[in-house]
């Protein structure tokens, strides 16, 4: 699934490869919640990969699995050619190279530490001297728009939500990571502040050569900031492809339904929408075959029987739908292989 990024030039190589990532939560009654169920994808060097889907689709659980904040039930993470958690790449070294910014800016910070101490703490844990850690902290505070002379000795409760999130971004960058996972990092901010933080993230990405995994329920924000977008449904990848291609020509019925749910000021557009019916199925007992078929307007009998695989739709654009498998038996499936545009 390699793609070509406009600001990189040439085929981009994967920085993080995820194979068969699975997280099942056992319940006391013997059943199992299949929160993430066999996810495969790549995060390419220098890109922003947006991740979207309904609440409960597995976005945040996937983010925590990528950071190894919880142990996966199964699966493998390969970071720049090295298996995460192996002797070649211990977790402490991996976490220096991959950092995370959470949605709750206040809960992410220790209320008993000053802003300066919060940002400088991580580098010191990884062997950076206190003097260098403080210098790095002040540089990053300046870079995110918070002057050290005014904010270094303050505590989290003395800052606004936008200021705290800027501090969390600075703290994530203090370890000089190569990749940052942003889990709903701007969703709790006012729209004006959100726009400022998004622009800041774009500037920092270019300046520090970062790779982002950007998780959000806001499709407009994801379209704005992402190079590629991955759509998740009930613990699996439903569709993944270049942002412009996916938003202009969504291939999976679930993606089409998500995009149709975006509010519009155009009355004609509103009347054409086909709202997504029903609620997501129970992850304890997911539907057989295609997991989306109980809610899918294109569902056929074969959808309840056959599990779809990720199929090519266009170049670098893939969807998990039997319509795009030419030999699936679905009445809407084409008789020929999909034509991949260059």
PyMOL commands that set and color helices and strands:
alter all, ss='L'
color gray80, all
select helices_A, chain A and resi 59-66+91-97+115-125+130-143+148-151+156-158+161-173+191-208+219-225+243-248+253-260+267-271+293-295+301-304+322-324
alter helices_A, ss='H'
color red, helices_A
select strands_A, chain A and resi 14-26+32-44+48-52+74-79+82-83+98-101+179-183+211-215+228-233+236-242+310-314+317-320
alter strands_A, ss='S'
color yellow, strands_A
deselect
rebuild
show_as cartoon
